[in-house]
Amino acid sequence: SESAMGAETIVRRSFDPVVGEGVDAEYSIDTGGPVAHPTWTRVYDLSGRLVSEAAYGDYQALQPGTWRPFKVVQTRWLSPGQSDDRIVVSLNLTSAKLLPEAEQAAVPKASPDSQLWFHWL
């Protein structure tokens, strides 16, 4: 579902527990500027508890019409609903470039057991 609030659009996706691994997600998209872009994403478990959140900021143009966040803050709650214990990872980029399509295949894919988090935007 989608709802517009000024220059922000909130998109919510509800998944079937069997098909979608039992999570709900919502995304905030800034639609007020020249290029729409996400400002945050949140993932909830079956009980509606927040399990992870990513906030995106400091957007810069890599080429006309292609903007990417140069700041990403990823938060993952260790025991949602039971404690406020969490891991927070902040990524601040100083430079970035677009990879040609042939080079994109060499970039490792994120996996659940990896300590690395990739953000494809």
C-alpha positions in Angstrom: 0.0 0.0 0.0 1.1 3.6 -0.5 0.2 6.9 1.2 1.5 10.3 0.3 2.3 12.8 3.1 3.6 16.0 1.5 6.9 15.3 -0.2 7.1 11.8 1.4 5.6 8.6 0.2 5.3 5.6 2.6 5.2 2.2 0.9 4.1 -0.8 3.0 4.5 -4.4 2.0 2.9 -7.2 3.9 4.1 -10.7 3.2 2.3 -14.0 3.7 4.2 -15.9 6.5 4.6 -18.9 4.3 5.7 -17.2 1.1 7.4 -14.0 2.4 9.2 -15.5 5.4 6.8 -13.7 7.8 8.0 -10.1 7.6 6.5 -6.8 6.8 8.4 -3.9 5.4 7.9 -0.2 4.9 9.8 2.3 2.9 9.9 6.1 3.0 10.5 7.8 -0.3 11.3 11.5 -0.7 9.3 12.6 -3.7 9.8 16.4 -3.2 13.1 16.8 -5.1 14.2 16.3 -8.7 14.8 12.6 -8.2 12.7 10.4 -5.8 14.9 8.5 -3.4 14.4 6.3 -0.3 15.1 8.0 3.1 14.6 4.9 5.3 13.5 1.3 5.2 12.1 -0.8 8.1 11.5 -4.5 8.5 9.2 -6.0 11.1 8.7 -9.6 12.3 5.4 -11.5 12.5 4.5 -9.8 15.8 5.0 -6.3 14.4 8.3 -5.7 16.2 10.9 -3.7 14.4 13.9 -5.9 13.6 16.0 -3.7 11.3 16.1 -0.2 9.9 18.3 1.5 7.4 18.4 5.3 7.1 19.8 7.0 4.0 21.1 10.5 3.7 23.6 12.9 2.1 22.4 12.1 -1.5 24.8 13.1 -4.3 24.5 12.9 -8.0 26.8 10.3 -9.7 25.5 11.4 -13.1 22.5 13.3 -14.2 19.4 11.5 -12.8 21.4 9.0 -10.8 21.6 9.9 -7.1 23.1 7.7 -4.3 23.2 8.1 -0.5 26.7 8.8 0.8 25.5 8.1 4.4 23.8 4.9 5.4 23.0 3.9 9.0 21.9 0.3 9.5 20.4 -0.8 12.8 19.5 -4.4 13.6 17.8 -5.3 16.9 19.2 -8.5 18.5 16.0 -9.4 20.5 13.1 -7.4 19.1 10.5 -6.6 21.7 12.6 -8.1 24.5 15.4 -5.6 24.8 16.9 -2.5 23.2 20.1 -4.4 22.3 21.1 -3.6 18.8 24.0 -3.3 16.4 24.4 0.0 14.6 26.6 0.3 11.5 27.3 3.7 10.0 28.7 4.0 6.4 29.9 7.4 5.2 31.2 7.4 1.7 33.7 9.9 0.4 33.5 9.0 -3.3 31.6 6.6 -5.5 31.3 5.7 -9.2 28.9 3.7 -11.3 30.1 0.3 -12.3 29.8 -0.8 -15.9 27.3 -3.7 -16.2 30.1 -6.2 -16.9 31.9 -5.3 -13.6 28.7 -5.6 -11.6 28.7 -9.4 -11.9 32.0 -9.5 -9.9 30.4 -7.7 -6.8 29.6 -10.3 -4.1 26.0 -10.9 -3.2 24.8 -10.3 0.3 24.1 -13.4 2.3 22.2 -13.8 5.7 25.3 -15.1 7.5 27.6 -12.4 6.2 28.9 -9.6 8.4 28.8 -7.3 5.4 25.7 -5.5 4.4 25.3 -4.3 0.9 22.8 -1.6 -0.1 21.7 -1.6 -3.8 20.0 1.7 -4.5 
